[in-house]
Amino acid sequence: MSWLAPLLAVLLSAVAPQVTGEKVAAGVYRFHGEAEIAGPAAPLVAMVTAYDQQCRRGCRYEVPAVDRTILLPGEREGLFYTWTFVDDLLDASYFVAVEVERQGPLTTVRYATPPAAALARLADAEHPHDPFFERQEGSWTFEELPAAADGGPRTRVVADLEMRSENFLVNLMPGQIVERTEKHLLLIYRYLDEAAAAAKSSGQAGGN
């Protein structure tokens, strides 16, 4: 039970995540999440960017419907691409460009559908770009806050996401899209709590 005490300490000292989503126009969906996590930013950033360890089976972080994700290098430092295959009611595969920016106590992980030129270079028969959403753009922002009353590190984590789809079948299910995406964001926040607890248990400290 040695793992339980750090996890409980993190959960009790953190501010529970608040996640909201809505359809704001035809085929356009927006989501926002906020939470305060008792831990430094570094292990949280590492968790969010471990895309190849987020899938439904055999990964460190279990994520429903995601069959697999692979990582591909970008053209500059801090930039990389992911290719994800989703096996669900409707199958999909898609590329995302991910860039990590650090400035003082703030680390931002931005992700978006790559521009057409990058997609033309990345996509092939084995890794097609056939997404549910023609355009998605979002970010995870990690802001290290002043120490808590017990002296421990704290990080505010903000998630923002916008998705756009012209797919007729996809847009027949706006309620399901909102519900599933909210659940996904809440799941990632849960894994962020677990990452903070693991860092605390191992004695990891410091900034990003």
Secondary structure, DSSP 8 states (H G I E B T S, - for coil): -TTHHHHHHHHHHSEEEEEEEEEEETTEEEEEEEEEESS-HHHHHHHHT-GGGEESSSSSEE-TTEEEEEEEE-SSTTEEEEEEEE-SSS-EEEEEEEEEEEETTEEEEEEE---HHHHHHH--SSS--B-SSSEEEEEEEEEEES--TTS--EEEEEEEEEEE---TTGGG-HHHHHHHHHHHHHHHHHHHHHHHHHHHHHT--S--
